[in-house]
Structure formats: structure tokens, C-alpha cells
Amino acid sequence: MTKRRPIDYNDAEWFSDGINMIDCDNGFALNIMSDDMSSREAMIKAVSDYMDYMCNGTKVTDMTFAIFGQSSAVDCKTMGWVYRNSEKVIDKWLSPDNPYPPEKVKRYVNYTKVYHALEDFDIDWAEVAASECRKRGVRPWMYLRMNDLHGVDIDFSIFHDPFFFKARENGWLNGNPVYGRPRGTSGSIENLYEFSHPEVREWMLTYIEEMMMRYDVFGFGFDFMRNIYCIDYLRAEPGYQKYMTEFMRRVKEIRDRAEKKHGHSIKIMSRLSHTVEDNFIYGFDVKQWIEEGLVDMLVPGCEEVCNSGVDVKEWRDVVGEDFPLLIGYDDHIARWADAGAEFIYQVKPEHIKAFTAKYYNLGMNGTYSNNFYAPFNVHFVKDIDRESANEGLRTFVVTHQDITPIGRTPYKPLPIDLSLSGGSAEIDINIGTVKEGEYLYLTVGYDKAGVRDVGVTLSGHAPVGVTEVPIVYDKITGHYYDEDYTLLKSDTLLRYAFEGISGSDDLIARFFLPGADFNIVYIELSATPDKIE
């Protein structure tokens, strides 16, 4: 069961009871403090009330506060402040030529109002948030999105630090149009910072030092998945991993000095990509980082997807059994693609419970939830831990890897072509611990109408019933998308009911139909104490 240990900066087993770490987006001050900016007391009370909601009586053990995207989200000496940046470009945001929708324009223009209130009342929102965390026994972390894509293609983006224009002029950006623009984002990879340039690394390290010396917190998180393209790996010379390794060595040196100032240990966490090998291609030599002790916790996963296929054993072989390893989640069950589909892709409590149960079962130490922040999206992640994840309805959806190095085959188990291998295929699904007496429902989508004759077993058990399920627009069930991220739906959706299966091992779903001429395009498995009619 995840429970809160007393905050002890020198506790070597601080993660042993399980971790539920939740990210607070770099719009935290705007989202939380902007409703009433009439006084310092009102704004601080808003943070306190939010922390009551997120921490009191919940499973949350750690919270991260994103102080950096492309520029600083807190006032500082070493670079621009996003709130102040907004005032400099407000006239352009209000221009009819602005390509952003009105609701986003309104939100970004509001940054100027928050900036004035924070400055007028001398509020450091990140310090207030960290202090409120400590009062409730929750470990606070400062968090940096290392190469954020938001608005990078637009010169009047409020997120641009002045250094961006200097970097562009001097060729210190990625500059390679081949990588393109990831679906669901607001910028092109060619406009991201390129960390092989010492000027970029020094600019970032100077900021990191200022922040580490300022904030007395449990740890600092470095999110390289926002975004992972820190190195133009397609044009880099062999051995380019040395740049990010040297960067992390410098971070550790800064951390060591900050520990002396604050009088306690400070943890370093990093969010990285799906596999160890993928990270190496991107420029992150995880094995070297572990050998040199450059990080204290890792969060593998996808950028904006709850990933069903992280290989925990592969990671354990690199980091060891006693190293804290978290599975990273986003607030979507699949990568956002088509306009209007975002609601379908929104992750539900039963999804997070199933994923959490799986990864605890496979040996991870907890969860990191990205993009679950007020007033947007959902907050149920605060009430899920190792024990509660195995209670009630949980639904595991077979997803895929949303970001993969060019030339690498991504983890993508679907579609399954039953015309191959003699009409037989199988897939492993782990959903944590299935208790005796619980019901299992395997829901399968086929890309052909009228499918009925597929043989299906689950760990050798035949179904006790098969039902055709209607596909409803506002649920992910039965929906999938093709290679171009075009939203599609299954032509036939069948739900197979199973009884008499229990335990915590992988469940093997097997499909067989010789001569089949269609694909399996969607799979989910639900475990529940109650029958689904």
C-alpha cells in the first residue's frame, strides 16, 4: 500500500512504500491563483485549498511543480519569466492574425494579470506550493520541461526566452525539418534547442544552479520527454551521447553544492522514453548515468500516452532492483489525433487502476502522472495506489509507443493480422492481481463487419459468453487510429466473458481462425467484482 513516510531527506528507503507522484503544470499559478487576485492572502489561500484537495486523505506522496518550459515559470535572474514575457507580446496575441483559437488567446493573455499580481504581492508561487506540500507530509519537487514544444514556431510565443532568438541566429536549434511536428503538439522539432552546443547547455545549467540554490525541496525532476529531441541524432557524429552525459554530470555537481547549502540530500529524477535503446539513440546513455550515479529515480514511458508495453525487466537489468523506477502516465489513453476526439482519448479511473496494478505487479515502485492538473482534466490519480489499483473495476487497454526514433520499430502490438501464422495469434496482458470470484471481460475490435467465428481463449479458458458491443463515440472502447493517426472505429466489437481465472501472472489472450482475412485492431481487458450486463 502506498503510504506517506515522514519527509526524511536522508532516508535511503524513501520510495519503498510506493510512490504516487503528480505533476503540476507550469501554468500552476495561472490555474490555481487567478480566480481571486485581490490580495496576497487570497492567492496563497487558493494554493492551500488546492493542496488540501490533492493531499489530505489521498494517496499522493510527491508533487512536482514545473518551473521551466522554454522560459522560467518563476521570476529569476538568469532568463526570462513567462509571465513577464506575456506582457511584451500581448498586442500580437490580440491581433486578428494570431493563429490560436480565442479561448487559448484569452488564457495566455491572462498570464499578464497573474504576473502583475505575483509581482505586486511579492509571491513566489513555487515556494508557496512547496511549503504547502511539506505541511501535509508530501514531498515537493521542482520540475523542468527540458525542451518544450509549445508555440516554438511562433516568434511572439509567450514561452520564448530571449535566448531562443539568439540560439536561432547562431544555429543552436535542432534545425532538421525531417523530424516534423508530432501530432497533438504546437511546434516543430526543428525549433527545439540542440544540446550538443555548449552554449545551450551552459544557458540551462546556469538556470538550474539558480533554482537549486533557491529552492529547499526534496528533489529536482528533468523531463526530457517534453521533448526528447535534445540531440539531432540523425546528423550527429558517433558518440554524441557524451553531450547529455556531461550535462547530467554538471547537474550532479550543482546538486552537490546545493546539498551543502540546504543541509540535506537532494534527489535527481529524469523522465525518459520507452526503452533503454531508444533513449541511447536520442542521446541519453542510461547505463552510463546509472554507473556514475547521475540520477536517483527514472520514469520511462511515452510522451502523451498511457503506455501498455514498458519492459520492466529490461529497465531492472540496467538500474538494479533497489533503484526507484516509476511508470509515467499522461492524461490520454492514446495520443490525441483528430479534432473532437480528445474526449474519447481521455484516460478514465479504471484505466489508470489497471495500468498501475500491472506495473506494480511487474516490479515498479510507483507512478508519475503528467498533465493531471487543475482546473483541467481529472484528479482521480490522487486516490490510486498499489492496493486500491486492484480494487473494483479496472480496464487495461492495449496501447502503443507514441514517440519512436526514426528507423526504429515502435512497440505497437496492434493490428494483429489473423491471416498470418496459420490464423493463430496471442498477446500477453497483465492486469495486476485478479481475485477469486472476479469476472474478466476481453473486448476485441475487428476491422470487418459480421465477425463471429474467431476462437478466443484467455489463459486456456474458453469464454462463458460472447456479446456484440455497440461502439459509443465518447468512449475509447472500440476506437483506434491508423498510421496517419486518423481516428477509426472497429467494424465489429465483441466482448468475451470469462470466469474462474485468478492470480497475478500474465493472462494470455489467444485468437485463432484459419483463413481469416481481417485484423484485430482493438483489445481491452476488464477485471471487476461485478458482472457486466
ABEGO torsion letter per residue (X at the ends): XBBBBBBBAABAAAAAAEBBBBBBBAAAAAAAAAABAABAAAAAAAAAAAAAAAABGBABABBBBBABBABBABBBAABBBAAAAAAAAAAAAABAABABBAAAAAAAAAAAAAAAAAAAAGBBAAAAAAAAAAAAGBBBBBBBBABBABGAABAABAABBAAAAAAAAAGABAGBAAAEBBBGBABBAAABBBAABAAAAAAAAAAAAAAAAABBBABBBBBAAOBABABBAAABBBGAAAAAAAAAAAAAAAAAAAAAAAGBBBBBBBBBBABAAAAAAAGBBAAAAAAAGABABBBBEBAABBBAABBAAAAAAAAEAABBBBBBBBABABBBABBGAAAAABBBAAAAAAAAAAAAAAGBAEBBBBGBBOABEBAAAAABBAAAAABEBBBBBBBBBABBBBGBBBBBAOBBBAABGGGBBBBBBBAEBBBBGBBBBBBBBBABBGBAABBBBBGGBBBABBBBBBBBAABABGBBBBAAGBBBBBABBBBBBBBGBBEABBBBBBBBBBGBABBBABBBBBBBABBBX
